[in-house]
Amino acid sequence: MTARLAHIRRHPIKSVGGEGLDRVTLAAARRLPGDREWAVLTQAGERNAQASQTGGEPDRWLPKSCFVRGVQSPQVQAISGGWADGRLVLRQPTQADLVIDPETEGDRLVDWLRPLWPADAPAPTRLVRGAGIWTDQKWPWISILSLASLADLEARTGQPLGIHRWRGNLWVDGWAPWAERDLIGHVIRIGSVELRVTDQIGRCDATTANTDSGERDIDMLATLERLYGHTDFGIFAEVVTGGEIALGDAVAA
């Protein structure tokens, strides 16, 4: 079976929603365009942000601990949505839909998030735009995940897990289960685009949450460790040769 690109996913706001794309143009040594462009700071992250900002916006990368994340609130994991007609449309099963312009209406997003946020956690404060990228790593890596590995994990756990809790960028259909773990250091090709695989993706407790209900339904880290002897799922890669990729493109490893 020829491996194919099955999903392209982008998350305009870090940890808050996500959307599917039919195609996207990648550039060498750059992130997936528009992915994690925005993030919601918390009270705990403001000190770091204030020390590294120009004109009110942080001017350098900040660690994930500064931001609203699903690991602190499983209800955040159940937020879906992305761009529509120049505005962000966000949905969550316990909330009315939110439609905002992130340039001018970040305060509305913060208010919308507050009922989803634990009372004992540092509260959301403001929406900020990234100086370059708000992914968990400083480097402009793209995440690549395997549908076959997901199917194997679902079969072994006896429950559907879906693609959204993993918040990956690219999903490949047609690899052998867990074959991606052997690709570190290799260059793979998606259509005409070349990417160098850089690392495994170590997972956190955000993946314990069901993205339909916002409730924790599995101890994912313990499950991965028990079944496979590690807590990784997916790989990171850096774009070497840019170009357009589209759903259905062949993936050569």
N, C-alpha and C positions, 0 to 999 in steps of 0.2 A: 504494500500500500504506500503510495506517495504521500509524504507528509505535506499538509496544507495549513495555511494560516486561517484559523477558524473564527477568531474574535480579535478585534482591536478595541481596547478600553482606555478611556481617558477620565481623569478625576480632576475637574477644574478647581475644586476646593479640597485641600488635604483632609482625608477621613470623612468628608461630607458629600455623599452622593457619587455618581459616576454615570458615564454614558458610553454607548457603543458607536463606533465609526465604521464606515464602509471602506475608507481609504485614508491615508495620511502620508505626508512627505517628511521623511527623516533626514536630518543633516548630521554630518560627521561630528562626533564628540558633543552632541547635543541631546537633551531629553526629548521625549515625545512632545510635540508642540501643544501647549496649553495644559499639560498635565501638572497637577499640584502647583498651579500658578498662584493660588490664593491659599491662605490658612487662617484659622481663628486662634489668636493668642489667648492664653489664660492668665490669671493673676500671677501664677508661678513663672510664666514666661516673660512677663513684662520687664523684669530687671535686665535680662539678656537683651531684649529688644531695645530698650531705652539706651543701652550702652553701644548699640550698633545700628543706629538709625540716622537717616538724613531726611529732613523734611517730613518727619512723621512715619516714614517707612523704614524697616530694617534694611541695611545696605549690604548684608552678608548672610550666608547660610546660618540657620539656627537649629539646634538639636530638636528632635521630635518631642521631647519632654516639655517644650514651650507651648505646645498647641493642643487644641481639642483633638482627642483620639478615641477610637472605638475601644481601646483597651480599658479606658476609664468608664465608659458608658456603653453597654451593649445596644442601647436604643439608638445611638448614633450610627451603628453599623447597619441599621434598617433604613437609613436615608438613601433615597435614589434620586436620579435626575441629573440634568445638565443643561446645556445651552439650547434655547429655542427663541428664534426671532430676536436675537441680541440681548436676551435676558436669561438669567439662571432660574430654572424651575425645579424646585426641590419638593420631595414627597416623603412622608413618614407615616406609618399606619396609625399613630395616635395623635397626629397633628393635622391641621388644615394645610393645604399646599401653600408654598411660599414662592413668590415670583419677585426677583430683585435684580437691580443693576448693581453688581458688586462694587463698581466705582463710587457709588453715591449712597448706597443703602445697606452698608455693612451692619449698621446698628439694628436693622430689622432682623437680620440673620441671627445676631447675638441674642436678641429677645426671643426668637423662635427656638433657639437651642436650649435656653435656660430650663424649661420643664423636662427636658431629656437628660439633664445633667445631675449627677449625685450631689446632694447638699454638702457632703463632707469633702468634696474635691475642689481645687482652685477653680473659680468660676470663669467662664468665657468673658473676654473683655472687648476685643475688636478684631475685625477682619483686616488682614494685611496682605499686600502683594509681595511675592518673592523677589529678592534681588536677582535671582536666577532660577531658583528651583526649591521647592519645599519637600522633596523626597527625603526619606530617612537617611540617605547617604549624601555626602558633599558632592559626589561625582555624578555626572550626567548619565547615569545608567538607565537602561530600559529593562523592565522585568518580562521574562518569558516563561510561560507555564504550559504544562502538558495535560491535555484532556485525558490521555490514557492513564497518567499517574493519578489524576483525580478519580477516574472510574475505578482504579484499583483500590484507592483509599475508601471510596464509598462502598465497594463490595465487601471490604474487610470490616468496616464499621457497621454495615447493615443499615445505613441511613443516607439520604441525599444530602449533599453539602453545597453543591452549586459553585458557580465561578465567582460570585460577587464578594464573598467573605475574604477572598485572597487579594483583591484589589490589584490584580495584575494588568499589565499593558497588552501583551500579546499572548494568545493561546494557540497552541499548535495541536492539530489533530493528525495522528498517523505515526507518531513515535512509539516505540515500545515503552511500556510503563517504566518510569524512572531512568530511561536512557539519557535524559538531559543531564543527569548527575555526572556523566562521563565526558561532558563537553567542555569543562573548564579549560581555558587556554586555547580552545579551538575557534576558528572562524566559521560561522554558519552564514548561509545566504537565504534571504527571503525575497523572492523575485530577483531584482538586480541589486538589492541592498545587502551589504556585508556587515556583520556584527561579530565582534570578538567577545566570547563568553568569559566573564570575569570572576564570578563567584556564585556560591549557593545563596539562596534567600533563607536566612534564619527567621523563624516565625515567632510571633508574640501572642499573648492571650486575646487579642482582638478577634482572632479566628475562632474563638469559642462561641461566638454569637451567630445565631440564625439571622440572616439578613432579610428574611420576610417578616419575622415576628419581633426582632430586637431582643430576644431572650437567649441566654446561654443554653446550648443544647449538647455540648460535648467538651470534654477537657482535651483540646486539640494537641497541646504540647505533650501531655502524657501519652496520648494515643499514638502520635508519631514516633515517640521514643520507644514505646512498647512494640509497635509493629515493625519499625524500620531501623531502630537504633540511632536515630537522629531527630532533630526538630526542624528540618529544612523542608521547604516546598517551593520549587521553581528555581530559576537561575537569573542572574543579572548579565547584561551584555552592553557593550559600548558600540555605537555606530562607527564603523570604519569608513565605509563608502556609502554616501547618502543616496536618496532617491525616493520615489513613491512606492508604497506597498499597499496592497488591497486584499480584501477577503478572497480566499481561494488561491492566493499565490502559493507556488511550490516552495517548500522549505527544505534546503539541502544542508546536511550536517556532515 
